[in-house]
Amino acid sequence: MFVRLSAAVAAICLLSPAAFAAGAAPTDPQIAHIAYTAGVIDIEAAKQALSISKNKDVTAFANDMVRDHEAVNKEALDLVKKLKVTPEDNDTSRQLTKAAAEERAKLAKLKGAAFDKAYVENEVAYHKQVNSALEGTLIPSAQNAQLKDLLQTGLKLFQGHEQHAEHVAAMLK
């Protein structure tokens, strides 16, 4: 279990300021790509949970993740189109995607309560780290006010996700 959580935490820690060369903050196009990628990762994880889990609390949580992250990602895409900004792929986005694929592969080997517990614990860790990255790096680094506003709105929503995941995790113990 610890290895799974460590992989998720390590991937998200790439969002820290030290991950960017010479202390350079990520640019708005990089931030847009990182934020969108993080949303896609959670959507994919939730869809995996919906295909495997039979637990009503886990599937309700996963449905919320799909709905909310798809909505935020749609807003993000609409914003970058409006601003005529092209999201820029970067090492952080690529590492997040790689780590998430590895995590989904590990989760795919689990069934029943073992899957539910591992999925929800990973969601708790993932949201903690994403929220920390939003607060500590992405929001402060965003130059465009509309992007910053979207990230701040997302942070509030994702803090609720973290609490929801913690609640579901406590119920599974």
TORPA-4810 file (N, C-alpha, C, O; in nm, 3 decimals):
<nodes>
NODE_1_0.084_-0.119_0.000_0.000_0.000_0.000_0.088_0.125_0.000_0.063_0.218_-0.076_M
NODE_2_0.190_0.126_0.085_0.276_0.243_0.096_0.342_0.276_-0.038_0.359_0.393_-0.072_F
NODE_3_0.381_0.172_-0.114_0.446_0.194_-0.242_0.352_0.267_-0.337_0.393_0.359_-0.407_V
NODE_4_0.225_0.228_-0.339_0.126_0.293_-0.426_0.112_0.439_-0.388_0.116_0.527_-0.475_R
NODE_5_0.095_0.465_-0.260_0.078_0.603_-0.215_0.204_0.684_-0.240_0.197_0.801_-0.276_L
NODE_6_0.318_0.622_-0.221_0.444_0.693_-0.243_0.459_0.734_-0.389_0.507_0.843_-0.418_S
NODE_7_0.418_0.647_-0.480_0.427_0.681_-0.622_0.340_0.801_-0.654_0.382_0.890_-0.728_A
NODE_8_0.220_0.804_-0.601_0.130_0.916_-0.627_0.186_1.044_-0.566_0.186_1.150_-0.630_A
NODE_9_0.234_1.035_-0.444_0.288_1.152_-0.377_0.413_1.201_-0.449_0.430_1.321_-0.469_V
NODE_10_0.500_1.110_-0.488_0.622_1.150_-0.558_0.589_1.220_-0.690_0.653_1.319_-0.725_A
NODE_11_0.492_1.169_-0.761_0.454_1.231_-0.888_0.403_1.372_-0.867_0.440_1.464_-0.941_A
NODE_12_0.318_1.391_-0.770_0.261_1.523_-0.746_0.366_1.618_-0.689_0.360_1.738_-0.714_I
NODE_13_0.461_1.565_-0.614_0.565_1.652_-0.559_0.647_1.717_-0.670_0.718_1.815_-0.647_C
NODE_14_0.639_1.661_-0.790_0.706_1.724_-0.902_0.651_1.864_-0.929_0.713_1.943_-1.000_L
NODE_15_0.537_1.892_-0.874_0.476_2.024_-0.893_0.538_2.130_-0.803_0.502_2.247_-0.813_L
NODE_16_0.628_2.091_-0.716_0.688_2.189_-0.625_0.778_2.284_-0.702_0.825_2.250_-0.811_S
NODE_17_0.803_2.401_-0.648_0.888_2.497_-0.719_1.025_2.442_-0.755_1.082_2.478_-0.857_P
NODE_18_1.079_2.354_-0.671_1.212_2.299_-0.697_1.215_2.214_-0.824_1.322_2.191_-0.880_A
NODE_19_1.099_2.169_-0.869_1.093_2.086_-0.988_1.121_2.166_-1.114_1.152_2.108_-1.218_A
NODE_20_1.112_2.296_-1.107_1.134_2.379_-1.224_1.277_2.431_-1.223_1.327_2.478_-1.120_F
NODE_21_1.339_2.422_-1.337_1.482_2.454_-1.351_1.516_2.590_-1.292_1.445_2.689_-1.312_A
NODE_22_1.626_2.593_-1.219_1.682_2.716_-1.163_1.579_2.797_-1.085_1.586_2.920_-1.081_A
NODE_23_1.483_2.728_-1.025_1.382_2.796_-0.945_1.280_2.874_-1.027_1.199_2.947_-0.970_G
NODE_24_1.284_2.860_-1.159_1.189_2.931_-1.244_1.049_2.878_-1.220_1.027_2.757_-1.216_A
NODE_25_0.956_2.969_-1.204_0.816_2.931_-1.184_0.760_2.879_-1.316_0.805_2.920_-1.424_A
NODE_26_0.661_2.790_-1.309_0.599_2.744_-1.433_0.525_2.860_-1.500_0.475_2.950_-1.433_P
NODE_27_0.521_2.855_-1.631_0.450_2.957_-1.707_0.300_2.924_-1.710_0.260_2.813_-1.677_T
NODE_28_0.219_3.020_-1.749_0.076_2.996_-1.759_0.043_2.880_-1.853_-0.041_2.797_-1.817_D
NODE_29_0.106_2.869_-1.971_0.077_2.752_-2.056_0.115_2.620_-1.989_0.047_2.519_-2.008_P
NODE_30_0.224_2.619_-1.912_0.263_2.498_-1.840_0.165_2.469_-1.727_0.125_2.354_-1.707_Q
NODE_31_0.125_2.572_-1.655_0.028_2.556_-1.547_-0.103_2.500_-1.601_-0.161_2.410_-1.542_I
NODE_32_-0.149_2.555_-1.713_-0.273_2.508_-1.774_-0.263_2.359_-1.807_-0.357_2.283_-1.785_A
NODE_33_-0.149_2.318_-1.861_-0.131_2.177_-1.898_-0.124_2.088_-1.775_-0.182_1.980_-1.773_H
NODE_34_-0.052_2.132_-1.673_-0.040_2.053_-1.550_-0.177_2.036_-1.485_-0.214_1.925_-1.447_I
NODE_35_-0.252_2.146_-1.473_-0.383_2.139_-1.409_-0.478_2.050_-1.488_-0.550_1.969_-1.429_A
NODE_36_-0.478_2.063_-1.619_-0.564_1.980_-1.702_-0.524_1.833_-1.689_-0.610_1.746_-1.675_Y
NODE_37_-0.395_1.806_-1.693_-0.345_1.669_-1.680_-0.386_1.608_-1.547_-0.429_1.493_-1.542_T
NODE_38_-0.374_1.685_-1.439_-0.414_1.634_-1.307_-0.562_1.599_-1.305_-0.600_1.499_-1.245_A
NODE_39_-0.645_1.679_-1.371_-0.788_1.648_-1.380_-0.814_1.522_-1.459_-0.895_1.438_-1.417_G
NODE_40_-0.748_1.507_-1.572_-0.764_1.387_-1.656_-0.725_1.263_-1.577_-0.792_1.160_-1.585_V
NODE_41_-0.617_1.273_-1.503_-0.571_1.159_-1.423_-0.679_1.117_-1.324_-0.704_0.997_-1.308_I
NODE_42_-0.742_1.212_-1.258_-0.844_1.176_-1.161_-0.969_1.122_-1.229_-1.036_1.034_-1.174_D
NODE_43_-1.002_1.171_-1.346_-1.115_1.117_-1.422_-1.088_0.972_-1.459_-1.174_0.886_-1.443_I
NODE_44_-0.968_0.945_-1.508_-0.933_0.807_-1.546_-0.935_0.714_-1.425_-0.983_0.601_-1.435_E
NODE_45_-0.885_0.761_-1.312_-0.886_0.679_-1.190_-1.030_0.651_-1.147_-1.063_0.539_-1.108_A
NODE_46_-1.115_0.753_-1.154_-1.255_0.736_-1.115_-1.327_0.639_-1.208_-1.406_0.557_-1.162_A
NODE_47_-1.299_0.648_-1.335_-1.363_0.556_-1.431_-1.317_0.412_-1.405_-1.395_0.318_-1.420_K
NODE_48_-1.192_0.397_-1.367_-1.144_0.264_-1.330_-1.221_0.213_-1.208_-1.263_0.097_-1.204_Q
NODE_49_-1.239_0.300_-1.109_-1.313_0.260_-0.989_-1.456_0.222_-1.024_-1.510_0.126_-0.970_A
NODE_50_-1.517_0.296_-1.113_-1.655_0.265_-1.153_-1.665_0.130_-1.224_-1.767_0.063_-1.215_L
NODE_51_-1.559_0.091_-1.292_-1.562_-0.037_-1.362_-1.529_-0.156_-1.271_-1.558_-0.270_-1.305_S
NODE_52_-1.467_-0.129_-1.156_-1.423_-0.238_-1.068_-1.503_-0.246_-0.938_-1.543_-0.354_-0.896_I
NODE_53_-1.526_-0.133_-0.876_-1.586_-0.133_-0.741_-1.735_-0.166_-0.744_-1.808_-0.131_-0.836_S
NODE_54_-1.777_-0.234_-0.640_-1.920_-0.263_-0.617_-1.969_-0.189_-0.492_-2.086_-0.200_-0.455_K
NODE_55_-1.880_-0.114_-0.428_-1.914_-0.043_-0.306_-1.985_0.088_-0.341_-1.932_0.169_-0.417_N
NODE_56_-2.104_0.108_-0.287_-2.185_0.224_-0.325_-2.119_0.356_-0.285_-2.132_0.455_-0.357_K
NODE_57_-2.048_0.359_-0.173_-1.981_0.483_-0.132_-1.864_0.515_-0.224_-1.841_0.631_-0.258_D
NODE_58_-1.791_0.413_-0.264_-1.677_0.432_-0.354_-1.726_0.475_-0.491_-1.669_0.566_-0.552_V
NODE_59_-1.831_0.411_-0.541_-1.881_0.449_-0.674_-1.945_0.588_-0.673_-1.936_0.661_-0.771_T
NODE_60_-2.010_0.624_-0.563_-2.066_0.759_-0.553_-1.953_0.862_-0.556_-1.962_0.964_-0.625_A
NODE_61_-1.846_0.835_-0.482_-1.730_0.924_-0.482_-1.671_0.932_-0.623_-1.642_1.042_-0.672_F
NODE_62_-1.653_0.818_-0.687_-1.594_0.815_-0.822_-1.682_0.893_-0.921_-1.630_0.964_-1.006_A
NODE_63_-1.812_0.879_-0.910_-1.902_0.955_-0.998_-1.885_1.105_-0.976_-1.886_1.182_-1.072_N
NODE_64_-1.869_1.146_-0.850_-1.845_1.288_-0.820_-1.714_1.335_-0.884_-1.707_1.447_-0.936_D
NODE_65_-1.611_1.251_-0.879_-1.482_1.288_-0.936_-1.493_1.308_-1.087_-1.441_1.405_-1.142_M
NODE_66_-1.562_1.216_-1.154_-1.580_1.229_-1.299_-1.655_1.358_-1.331_-1.612_1.437_-1.414_V
NODE_67_-1.767_1.378_-1.265_-1.851_1.496_-1.292_-1.773_1.626_-1.267_-1.770_1.714_-1.353_R
NODE_68_-1.711_1.637_-1.151_-1.646_1.762_-1.114_-1.520_1.790_-1.196_-1.499_1.902_-1.240_D
NODE_69_-1.437_1.688_-1.216_-1.313_1.710_-1.291_-1.341_1.734_-1.439_-1.271_1.812_-1.504_H
NODE_70_-1.442_1.668_-1.495_-1.478_1.697_-1.634_-1.528_1.841_-1.647_-1.496_1.908_-1.745_E
NODE_71_-1.605_1.888_-1.549_-1.657_2.025_-1.554_-1.543_2.127_-1.544_-1.539_2.224_-1.620_A
NODE_72_-1.449_2.105_-1.451_-1.337_2.198_-1.436_-1.248_2.194_-1.561_-1.202_2.298_-1.607_V
NODE_73_-1.225_2.075_-1.615_-1.142_2.066_-1.735_-1.209_2.135_-1.855_-1.140_2.195_-1.938_N
NODE_74_-1.341_2.127_-1.863_-1.413_2.197_-1.970_-1.395_2.348_-1.953_-1.369_2.419_-2.051_K
NODE_75_-1.408_2.396_-1.831_-1.386_2.539_-1.805_-1.243_2.580_-1.842_-1.221_2.687_-1.899_E
NODE_76_-1.148_2.494_-1.810_-1.008_2.524_-1.840_-0.986_2.530_-1.991_-0.918_2.620_-2.040_A
NODE_77_-1.043_2.436_-2.065_-1.030_2.437_-2.211_-1.096_2.560_-2.271_-1.041_2.623_-2.361_L
NODE_78_-1.214_2.594_-2.220_-1.283_2.714_-2.268_-1.198_2.839_-2.242_-1.191_2.928_-2.327_D
NODE_79_-1.135_2.845_-2.125_-1.054_2.961_-2.090_-0.931_2.972_-2.179_-0.901_3.081_-2.229_L
NODE_80_-0.860_2.862_-2.201_-0.739_2.872_-2.285_-0.774_2.906_-2.429_-0.698_2.974_-2.497_V
NODE_81_-0.890_2.860_-2.475_-0.934_2.900_-2.610_-0.964_3.050_-2.613_-0.923_3.120_-2.706_K
NODE_82_-1.034_3.097_-2.513_-1.069_3.240_-2.505_-0.943_3.326_-2.500_-0.934_3.430_-2.565_K
NODE_83_-0.846_3.282_-2.422_-0.722_3.359_-2.406_-0.622_3.335_-2.519_-0.518_3.400_-2.526_L
NODE_84_-0.656_3.240_-2.606_-0.565_3.203_-2.716_-0.429_3.157_-2.663_-0.324_3.196_-2.713_K
NODE_85_-0.436_3.074_-2.559_-0.317_3.016_-2.497_-0.312_2.868_-2.533_-0.413_2.799_-2.522_V
NODE_86_-0.198_2.821_-2.574_-0.180_2.679_-2.603_-0.113_2.614_-2.482_0.002_2.645_-2.451_T
NODE_87_-0.185_2.523_-2.412_-0.121_2.454_-2.299_0.008_2.387_-2.346_0.016_2.330_-2.454_P
NODE_88_0.109_2.396_-2.261_0.242_2.349_-2.296_0.277_2.223_-2.217_0.288_2.226_-2.094_E
NODE_89_0.294_2.113_-2.291_0.338_1.990_-2.227_0.473_2.016_-2.161_0.552_2.098_-2.208_D
NODE_90_0.497_1.947_-2.051_0.621_1.970_-1.976_0.655_1.845_-1.897_0.577_1.750_-1.891_N
NODE_91_0.772_1.846_-1.837_0.819_1.729_-1.763_0.723_1.690_-1.651_0.702_1.571_-1.627_D
NODE_92_0.666_1.788_-1.584_0.574_1.759_-1.474_0.451_1.686_-1.526_0.409_1.586_-1.467_T
NODE_93_0.393_1.734_-1.633_0.276_1.669_-1.692_0.308_1.526_-1.734_0.231_1.434_-1.709_S
NODE_94_0.422_1.510_-1.798_0.461_1.376_-1.844_0.483_1.281_-1.727_0.442_1.165_-1.732_R
NODE_95_0.548_1.329_-1.620_0.573_1.244_-1.504_0.441_1.208_-1.433_0.423_1.095_-1.388_Q
NODE_96_0.351_1.304_-1.425_0.220_1.277_-1.366_0.147_1.167_-1.443_0.092_1.074_-1.383_L
NODE_97_0.148_1.178_-1.574_0.080_1.081_-1.660_0.143_0.943_-1.643_0.072_0.842_-1.634_T
NODE_98_0.274_0.938_-1.641_0.345_0.809_-1.625_0.312_0.745_-1.490_0.280_0.627_-1.484_K
NODE_99_0.321_0.823_-1.383_0.293_0.770_-1.249_0.148_0.724_-1.237_0.119_0.622_-1.174_A
NODE_100_0.057_0.799_-1.297_-0.084_0.762_-1.291_-0.111_0.631_-1.364_-0.189_0.548_-1.317_A
NODE_101_-0.047_0.612_-1.479_-0.064_0.486_-1.553_-0.011_0.368_-1.472_-0.072_0.261_-1.470_A
NODE_102_0.101_0.389_-1.405_0.156_0.283_-1.319_0.061_0.252_-1.203_0.041_0.136_-1.168_E
NODE_103_0.002_0.355_-1.144_-0.092_0.336_-1.033_-0.217_0.261_-1.080_-0.264_0.171_-1.012_E
NODE_104_-0.270_0.300_-1.196_-0.388_0.230_-1.248_-0.357_0.083_-1.275_-0.442_-0.003_-1.253_R
NODE_105_-0.238_0.054_-1.323_-0.199_-0.085_-1.348_-0.195_-0.164_-1.217_-0.238_-0.279_-1.213_A
NODE_106_-0.143_-0.103_-1.112_-0.140_-0.170_-0.981_-0.281_-0.192_-0.929_-0.314_-0.299_-0.879_K
NODE_107_-0.364_-0.089_-0.940_-0.503_-0.100_-0.892_-0.581_-0.204_-0.970_-0.668_-0.271_-0.914_L
NODE_108_-0.551_-0.219_-1.098_-0.623_-0.314_-1.183_-0.605_-0.459_-1.136_-0.686_-0.545_-1.169_A
NODE_109_-0.501_-0.484_-1.059_-0.475_-0.619_-1.008_-0.554_-0.649_-0.881_-0.555_-0.763_-0.835_K
NODE_110_-0.620_-0.549_-0.826_-0.694_-0.565_-0.701_-0.843_-0.581_-0.728_-0.894_-0.539_-0.832_L
NODE_111_-0.911_-0.642_-0.634_-1.056_-0.662_-0.643_-1.119_-0.633_-0.507_-1.051_-0.633_-0.404_K
NODE_112_-1.248_-0.610_-0.508_-1.326_-0.598_-0.386_-1.275_-0.492_-0.291_-1.236_-0.382_-0.331_G
NODE_113_-1.276_-0.527_-0.162_-1.239_-0.432_-0.057_-1.094_-0.385_-0.071_-1.064_-0.270_-0.038_A
NODE_114_-1.006_-0.471_-0.120_-0.866_-0.431_-0.138_-0.855_-0.320_-0.242_-0.781_-0.224_-0.223_A
NODE_115_-0.931_-0.333_-0.351_-0.931_-0.227_-0.452_-0.989_-0.099_-0.393_-0.929_0.008_-0.405_F
NODE_116_-1.105_-0.110_-0.330_-1.172_0.008_-0.275_-1.081_0.085_-0.182_-1.069_0.207_-0.192_D
NODE_117_-1.017_0.015_-0.091_-0.929_0.078_0.007_-0.810_0.146_-0.062_-0.777_0.260_-0.032_K
NODE_118_-0.747_0.076_-0.155_-0.631_0.131_-0.224_-0.670_0.252_-0.310_-0.599_0.352_-0.313_A
NODE_119_-0.783_0.243_-0.380_-0.828_0.354_-0.463_-0.855_0.478_-0.378_-0.807_0.587_-0.410_Y
NODE_120_-0.930_0.461_-0.271_-0.968_0.577_-0.189_-0.846_0.635_-0.117_-0.833_0.757_-0.108_V
NODE_121_-0.758_0.551_-0.067_-0.636_0.602_-0.003_-0.550_0.680_-0.102_-0.492_0.783_-0.068_E
NODE_122_-0.544_0.630_-0.225_-0.470_0.702_-0.328_-0.537_0.837_-0.358_-0.468_0.936_-0.380_N
NODE_123_-0.668_0.840_-0.359_-0.740_0.965_-0.383_-0.715_1.067_-0.272_-0.701_1.186_-0.299_E
NODE_124_-0.708_1.020_-0.149_-0.678_1.110_-0.038_-0.539_1.171_-0.060_-0.523_1.293_-0.055_V
NODE_125_-0.440_1.086_-0.084_-0.303_1.133_-0.104_-0.293_1.223_-0.226_-0.226_1.327_-0.221_A
NODE_126_-0.358_1.186_-0.333_-0.353_1.262_-0.458_-0.411_1.403_-0.438_-0.350_1.502_-0.479_Y
NODE_127_-0.529_1.410_-0.375_-0.591_1.541_-0.354_-0.510_1.627_-0.257_-0.501_1.749_-0.277_H
NODE_128_-0.452_1.568_-0.155_-0.367_1.645_-0.064_-0.253_1.710_-0.142_-0.224_1.829_-0.124_K
NODE_129_-0.189_1.633_-0.227_-0.073_1.683_-0.299_-0.113_1.782_-0.408_-0.044_1.883_-0.427_Q
NODE_130_-0.222_1.756_-0.479_-0.268_1.851_-0.581_-0.306_1.983_-0.514_-0.271_2.090_-0.563_V
NODE_131_-0.377_1.975_-0.403_-0.417_2.097_-0.333_-0.295_2.174_-0.285_-0.291_2.297_-0.293_N
NODE_132_-0.196_2.104_-0.235_-0.073_2.168_-0.190_-0.002_2.235_-0.308_0.048_2.347_-0.296_S
NODE_133_0.003_2.166_-0.422_0.067_2.223_-0.540_-0.009_2.345_-0.591_0.052_2.443_-0.633_A
NODE_134_-0.141_2.338_-0.587_-0.221_2.454_-0.628_-0.191_2.574_-0.539_-0.167_2.684_-0.588_L
NODE_135_-0.193_2.551_-0.408_-0.170_2.661_-0.312_-0.028_2.714_-0.317_-0.005_2.835_-0.313_E
NODE_136_0.069_2.623_-0.325_0.208_2.663_-0.310_0.280_2.699_-0.437_0.378_2.774_-0.432_G
NODE_137_0.234_2.649_-0.552_0.308_2.672_-0.676_0.221_2.726_-0.788_0.250_2.832_-0.844_T
NODE_138_0.115_2.655_-0.821_0.041_2.688_-0.942_-0.033_2.822_-0.931_-0.021_2.906_-1.020_L
NODE_139_-0.109_2.841_-0.825_-0.183_2.968_-0.809_-0.087_3.086_-0.796_-0.104_3.186_-0.865_I
NODE_140_0.015_3.078_-0.708_0.107_3.192_-0.697_0.183_3.221_-0.827_0.220_3.335_-0.853_P
NODE_141_0.208_3.117_-0.908_0.285_3.136_-1.031_0.200_3.185_-1.148_0.254_3.242_-1.244_S
NODE_142_0.070_3.165_-1.142_-0.017_3.205_-1.253_-0.013_3.357_-1.270_-0.030_3.431_-1.173_A
NODE_143_0.008_3.401_-1.393_0.015_3.544_-1.423_-0.120_3.599_-1.467_-0.155_3.713_-1.437_Q
NODE_144_-0.196_3.518_-1.539_-0.326_3.563_-1.590_-0.430_3.556_-1.479_-0.445_3.452_-1.414_N
NODE_145_-0.501_3.664_-1.458_-0.601_3.671_-1.350_-0.713_3.569_-1.368_-0.760_3.511_-1.270_A
NODE_146_-0.756_3.546_-1.492_-0.864_3.449_-1.514_-0.818_3.307_-1.486_-0.893_3.227_-1.430_Q
NODE_147_-0.695_3.274_-1.524_-0.639_3.143_-1.493_-0.626_3.127_-1.342_-0.661_3.022_-1.287_L
NODE_148_-0.577_3.230_-1.276_-0.561_3.226_-1.130_-0.697_3.204_-1.063_-0.708_3.125_-0.970_K
NODE_149_-0.800_3.274_-1.111_-0.936_3.258_-1.056_-0.986_3.115_-1.075_-1.045_3.057_-0.983_D
NODE_150_-0.964_3.058_-1.194_-1.008_2.921_-1.219_-0.935_2.824_-1.126_-0.997_2.732_-1.072_L
NODE_151_-0.807_2.843_-1.108_-0.730_2.756_-1.019_-0.779_2.769_-0.874_-0.787_2.669_-0.803_L
NODE_152_-0.811_2.891_-0.831_-0.861_2.911_-0.695_-0.998_2.845_-0.676_-1.026_2.788_-0.571_Q
NODE_153_-1.083_2.854_-0.778_-1.213_2.786_-0.773_-1.193_2.635_-0.767_-1.258_2.565_-0.690_T
NODE_154_-1.101_2.587_-0.849_-1.070_2.444_-0.849_-1.018_2.399_-0.714_-1.053_2.291_-0.666_G
NODE_155_-0.933_2.480_-0.653_-0.878_2.445_-0.521_-0.989_2.425_-0.419_-0.987_2.327_-0.344_L
NODE_156_-1.085_2.514_-0.416_-1.197_2.500_-0.321_-1.272_2.370_-0.345_-1.305_2.298_-0.250_K
NODE_157_-1.298_2.340_-0.471_-1.368_2.216_-0.505_-1.285_2.094_-0.466_-1.338_1.998_-0.411_L
NODE_158_-1.155_2.099_-0.495_-1.069_1.984_-0.469_-1.041_1.965_-0.321_-1.014_1.853_-0.277_F
NODE_159_-1.047_2.073_-0.243_-1.038_2.057_-0.098_-1.160_1.979_-0.048_-1.148_1.898_0.044_Q
NODE_160_-1.275_2.004_-0.107_-1.395_1.926_-0.075_-1.377_1.780_-0.115_-1.423_1.690_-0.044_G
NODE_161_-1.311_1.756_-0.228_-1.285_1.618_-0.272_-1.195_1.546_-0.170_-1.218_1.430_-0.136_H
NODE_162_-1.094_1.618_-0.122_-1.004_1.560_-0.023_-1.082_1.517_0.102_-1.063_1.407_0.153_E
NODE_163_-1.169_1.605_0.150_-1.250_1.573_0.268_-1.344_1.456_0.240_-1.361_1.368_0.325_Q
NODE_164_-1.403_1.455_0.122_-1.493_1.344_0.084_-1.416_1.213_0.080_-1.462_1.111_0.131_H
NODE_165_-1.297_1.215_0.020_-1.215_1.094_0.012_-1.176_1.045_0.152_-1.178_0.925_0.179_A
NODE_166_-1.141_1.138_0.241_-1.107_1.100_0.379_-1.227_1.037_0.449_-1.211_0.940_0.523_E
NODE_167_-1.345_1.090_0.424_-1.467_1.036_0.484_-1.492_0.893_0.433_-1.522_0.803_0.511_H
NODE_168_-1.480_0.873_0.302_-1.501_0.739_0.246_-1.394_0.643_0.298_-1.424_0.528_0.330_V
NODE_169_-1.269_0.689_0.307_-1.161_0.604_0.358_-1.190_0.560_0.501_-1.167_0.445_0.537_A
NODE_170_-1.241_0.651_0.583_-1.273_0.618_0.723_-1.384_0.514_0.728_-1.384_0.427_0.816_A
NODE_171_-1.478_0.522_0.638_-1.589_0.425_0.634_-1.541_0.287_0.591_-1.602_0.186_0.627_M
NODE_172_-1.433_0.280_0.514_-1.384_0.152_0.464_-1.296_0.078_0.564_-1.264_-0.039_0.543_L
NODE_173_-1.257_0.144_0.672_-1.169_0.080_0.771_-1.243_-0.020_0.855_-1.183_-0.083_0.942_K
</nodes>
